[in-house]
Amino acid sequence: MQENQQTRVRKKRRKLRKGRVFFTFLLLLLVGVGVYAYTEYKAGLELAKGQEHIKEDFIGDEASSKNIDNILLLGVDSRGEAKSRTDSMILVSWNKDTNDIKMVSFMRDIYAEIPGYQSYKLNTAYYLDGVQLLKDTISNMFDVEINHYALIDFKSFESMVDILAPNGVEVNVDKDMSKNIGVKLKKGTHQLNGKELLGFARFRSDEKGDFGRVDRQQKALEALKKEVVSPGNYKNFPKLLGALQGYVQTDMTTKDELSFMTSIIKGGDLNIEKLTIPVEHGYSFANYPHAGSVIEIDRALNNKALEEFLDFEQ
C-alpha cells in the first residue's frame, strides 16, 4: 500500500517536472521571439532614419460604414525636389469584415476640376497644395469617400520591397522593358527586386501608354500582396513595420498599420478586385495650351461605374 502511494508521488513529480520544462521552454521561446521582433523593428527604424516628410494637415472623411476603410495610396517621384507630382493614385477600399480589397486606379492625366485653381491634370493637385487638395479633388469629382492616405516615394518603395521579399517578388513581365525605367527587364516570369519591380510598374513606352502602366501598377501591388501572405516572409514583418514609420507618410497610426497588415495575413490569399478610372468608353483625349495632352472623362458614366464597383454588397 505504502509502495503504491510512493509510486504515485514519483509519477506526479515527474509530470510536474515535465510541465515546468515545457513552460520554461515556452517562456524562453516567447522572450526570444520578442527580442528578435524588437531588434528587427529597431533595425527597420534605423534604415528609414533621416527620411524627411512635409507635415500634411490631412482631414479625411468620417467613415460612413464601420467596416469599410478607404485609403488613398500615392506614389511620388520627388528626385530630391521640394515639390513633385503624384505618379500613381490608387484608392484601396478594405472591407474589414470580409477582408476583401478593391483597388481603383485614377489615371494621372485626367482633366480635373481642382478646387481654388484652374482645371489641370489630376496629378497636379498634389503639386499645388499637397495631399489634402488631391483628396478634395478626387472626392469632389467622383463623389467618393476617402478616410486615410498613405504616401511613399519611389526610392522608399524599392527599399520596402527588398525588406519584405529579400529573394524578390515573382512577376510575369509581359514584354522586354528598358526605356525610361532605369533597369532592363526580359519577357517572362522573374523574381524582381525593389528597383526592378518599380521599373516594371512605371513602364509605359508601348502602345498602351499610361493605361498599360496603371495595369502594371495593379499587378505589382497584387504580387506584393502574395509576398505579404507568404509564411516565409513573416520573419521580415517587424523590420518592415519599423521601416514603414520612416518610409511611408500617412495619417494612420502604427496600430492602424499593424491591424491592416495582420488582417491581410489572417485572410490568406485574399481577393483583390481592380478598376481603372476612366472606364472603357468613358473618356476622350484633348489638348489645352496650359495643360498639354489630357484625358477628358464622362463624369456620369465613370461615377456610376465607381459607385457600383465599390459596393461590397454586390
Buried (B, 14 or more C-beta within 10 A) or exposed (E): EEEEEEEEEEEEEEEEEEEEEEEEEEEEEEEEEEEEBEEBBEBBBEBBEEBEEEEBEBEBEEEEEEEBBBBBBBBBBEEEEEEBBBBBBBBBBBBBEEBBBBBBBBBBBBBBBBBEBEBBBBBBBBBBBBBBBBBBBBBEBBEBBBBBBBBBBBBBBBBBBBBBBEEBBBBEBBEEBEEEBEBEBEEEEBEBBBBBBBBBBBBBBEEBEEBBBBBBBBBBBBBBBBBBBBEEBEEBBBBBBBBBBBBBBBBBEEEBBBBBBEBBBEBEEBEBEBBBBBBEEBBEEEEBEEBEEBBBBBBEBBBEBBEEBBEBEE
